């Protein structure tokens, strides 16, 4: 049943191009009842500028369970025009106290990756909070530098169709494409049992960081990668780091490890809590 719900946004992945959905992001967050929700697909570029939600912001939108996606947290938006922002993003005061409260009030954090994989294979969850015992590395690997030609051809065809009804400027705005990342970034870590894993990071934040670092480094990709690594490995190792893990639809319930990292939560270590 279609319901208007409030969602606290904690995850926004870097956009990908889809033959079916154009440009889209996977968005996830905490529902008004404290449970996780995945909103997918949500075409980011089709939101008006003022309605482009930000991380750690409450939004209101009409949701219905996504019948085509078996993952328990998956919902879809029924009318993108009804997305409403609620106030400003929640801030970082008092060691991210309000953000922590919303995220952890009804959700435990796991340190055993095997338990999460078992739960995913039983379809008990597809999003979870994970705390690595030790960060080992930020792995950076080359990948395709351009979006696939098939996806781009489809977008161009749709743009030509729309041009019958829109101005050239409106078409360009509608089909403005986020540049493809030339690298993929992954965390290598150990869990509480000493199990080593390497999971790809699909967070919007690391993609934007790379482009900002590339600009800062004067288009020197090697220096830009070093800057990204400095933040995600060196700086975040000193934080109270949690990883938001999500299963991919393709491998949910059947892969040895169906998870990727869809978000990174990195408040400072709360000294008062650590003394309890």
C-alpha positions in Angstrom: 0.0 0.0 0.0 1.2 3.5 -0.9 2.1 5.5 2.2 3.8 8.9 2.7 6.8 8.2 4.9 9.7 10.2 6.4 13.2 8.9 5.8 16.5 10.0 7.3 19.0 9.7 4.4 22.2 8.0 5.3 23.2 6.5 1.9 23.5 7.9 -1.6 25.5 5.9 -4.0 27.5 7.3 -7.0 25.2 7.4 -10.0 25.2 4.7 -12.6 23.6 4.6 -16.1 20.9 2.1 -16.6 19.2 1.1 -19.8 15.9 0.9 -18.0 16.1 3.9 -15.6 18.5 6.4 -17.2 20.8 7.8 -14.5 20.0 6.6 -11.0 21.3 6.3 -7.5 20.6 3.8 -4.8 19.4 5.7 -1.8 18.9 4.3 1.7 18.2 5.5 5.2 16.3 5.1 8.4 12.5 5.1 8.2 10.3 7.1 10.7 9.9 3.8 12.6 13.6 3.3 13.0 14.0 0.5 10.4 16.2 0.6 7.3 14.8 1.3 3.9 16.2 1.2 0.4 14.7 3.5 -2.2 15.6 2.2 -5.7 15.6 3.2 -8.4 15.5 7.0 -7.8 16.6 9.1 -10.9 18.7 11.7 -9.2 18.8 14.1 -12.2 15.0 14.2 -12.5 14.7 15.8 -9.1 14.4 19.6 -9.2 17.5 21.3 -7.8 15.8 22.4 -4.5 14.6 18.8 -4.0 18.0 17.1 -4.3 18.2 15.6 -0.9 21.4 15.6 1.1 22.9 13.0 3.4 21.7 13.1 7.0 18.5 15.0 6.0 14.9 14.0 6.7 12.8 13.8 3.6 9.1 12.9 3.0 8.0 10.9 0.1 5.3 8.4 -1.0 6.6 4.8 -0.8 5.4 1.4 -1.7 7.1 -2.0 -1.2 9.1 -2.8 -4.4 7.4 -6.0 -5.5 10.1 -6.7 -8.2 12.8 -6.7 -5.5 12.8 -9.5 -2.9 15.1 -7.7 -0.5 13.2 -6.9 2.6 14.2 -3.2 2.9 13.5 -2.3 -0.8 10.8 0.2 -1.6 10.1 2.4 -4.6 8.8 5.9 -4.8 5.4 6.3 -6.5 5.6 10.0 -7.4 8.9 11.8 -7.6 7.1 15.2 -7.7 6.0 14.6 -4.1 9.5 14.5 -2.6 9.7 17.1 0.2 12.7 18.1 2.2 12.3 18.5 6.0 14.5 21.2 7.4 18.3 21.2 7.1 20.6 18.2 7.4 21.2 17.0 11.0 24.6 18.4 12.1 27.7 17.0 13.8 27.3 18.6 17.2 28.4 16.6 20.3 30.3 14.0 18.4 27.4 13.4 15.9 25.0 12.7 18.8 21.7 13.2 17.0 22.9 11.3 13.9 24.1 8.4 16.1 20.8 8.3 17.9 18.7 8.1 14.7 21.0 5.4 13.1 21.6 3.2 16.2 18.3 3.6 18.1 16.8 0.4 16.6 19.8 -1.0 14.6 22.6 -3.0 16.0 26.1 -2.9 14.5 27.7 -6.2 13.5 31.4 -7.1 13.7 31.1 -10.7 12.4 30.7 -10.7 8.6 29.7 -14.4 8.5 26.5 -13.5 10.6 25.5 -10.8 8.1 26.0 -13.1 5.1 23.9 -15.8 6.8 21.1 -13.4 7.5 21.3 -12.1 3.9 21.1 -15.6 2.5 18.0 -16.2 4.6 16.6 -12.9 3.3 16.4 -11.5 6.9 18.2 -8.3 5.9 20.0 -6.7 3.0 21.3 -3.5 4.7 23.3 -3.5 7.9 25.8 -1.5 10.0 29.2 -3.2 10.2 32.3 -2.3 12.3 35.6 -3.6 11.1 38.1 -4.8 13.7 40.9 -3.5 11.6 41.2 -1.4 8.4 44.0 -2.8 6.3 44.0 -0.8 3.1 42.1 1.3 0.6 42.4 -0.5 -2.7 42.3 1.6 -5.8 41.9 -0.1 -9.2 41.5 1.2 -12.7 38.1 0.7 -14.4 36.4 1.9 -17.6 36.7 5.6 -18.1 33.5 6.1 -20.1 29.9 4.9 -19.7 28.9 2.0 -21.9 28.0 3.0 -25.5 24.7 1.2 -25.2 23.5 3.2 -22.3 24.7 6.5 -23.9 22.9 5.6 -27.1 19.7 5.0 -25.2 19.9 8.3 -23.4 20.6 10.1 -26.7 17.5 8.4 -28.3 15.4 9.5 -25.3 16.8 13.0 -25.6 15.8 13.2 -29.3 12.3 12.1 -28.4 12.0 14.7 -25.7 13.3 17.5 -28.0 9.9 17.5 -29.7 8.4 18.8 -26.5 11.3 20.6 -24.8 13.8 23.3 -25.6 17.4 22.4 -26.3 18.5 23.8 -22.9 15.8 21.7 -21.1 17.0 18.6 -22.8 20.7 19.3 -22.0 19.7 19.8 -18.3 17.6 16.7 -18.2 20.4 14.5 -19.6 23.4 16.1 -17.9 25.4 13.0 -17.0 27.7 12.7 -14.0 31.2 11.8 -15.2 32.2 8.2 -14.8 34.8 7.4 -12.2 38.0 6.0 -13.8 38.8 4.1 -10.6 37.0 1.8 -8.2 37.7 2.1 -4.5 37.5 -0.8 -2.0 38.2 -1.2 1.7 40.3 -4.2 2.8 39.6 -5.1 6.4 39.4 -7.7 9.1 36.3 -8.6 11.1 36.2 -9.8 14.7 37.1 -13.4 13.6 40.2 -12.2 11.7 38.5 -12.8 8.4 39.9 -10.6 5.6 37.5 -9.1 3.1 37.7 -6.5 0.3 34.5 -4.7 -0.5 33.9 -2.0 -3.1 32.8 1.4 -1.8 29.9 2.7 -3.9 29.2 5.8 -1.8 28.5 9.2 -3.6 30.9 10.8 -1.1 34.1 9.0 -2.3 33.3 9.8 -5.9 32.9 13.5 -5.2 36.0 13.4 -3.1 38.0 12.0 -6.0 36.9 14.7 -8.3 37.7 17.4 -5.7 41.1 15.9 -5.0 41.8 15.7 -8.8 41.1 19.4 -9.1 43.2 20.2 -6.0 46.1 18.1 -7.5 46.0 20.0 -10.8 44.6 16.9 -12.7 47.4 14.7 -11.4 45.6 11.4 -10.9 48.3 9.8 -8.8 48.3 12.7 -6.3 44.5 12.7 -6.3 44.4 9.0 -5.4 46.9 9.6 -2.6 44.7 12.3 -1.2 41.6 10.0 -1.3 43.6 7.3 0.5 44.9 9.7 3.1 41.3 10.6 4.1 39.7 7.1 3.8 42.5 5.2 5.4 44.6 7.5 7.5 42.0 10.0 8.7 39.1 7.6 9.1 41.3 5.1 11.0 41.3 7.7 13.9 37.4 7.9 13.8 34.7 5.8 15.2 34.2 4.2 11.8 31.2 2.2 10.7 30.4 0.8 7.3 26.9 0.7 5.9 26.7 -2.5 3.9 24.1 -3.4 1.3 23.6 -6.5 -0.8 23.3 -6.2 -4.6 20.1 -7.4 -6.1 22.0 -9.7 -8.5 23.8 -11.6 -5.7 21.5 -11.3 -2.8 20.8 -14.6 -1.1 23.2 -16.7 -3.2 26.7 -15.3 -3.3 29.5 -16.1 -0.9 29.5 -12.5 0.0 26.7 -10.4 -1.5 27.6 -7.1 0.2 29.2 -3.9 -1.0 29.9 -0.8 1.0 27.1 1.7 0.3 28.0 4.3 2.9 30.6 5.3 5.5 29.7 6.7 8.9 32.7 8.3 10.6 31.9 10.3 13.8 34.8 11.2 16.1 35.4 8.8 18.9 33.2 9.9 21.8 35.6 9.9 24.8 32.7 9.9 27.3 31.2 6.8 25.8 34.6 5.0 25.6 34.9 5.5 29.4 31.6 3.8 30.2 
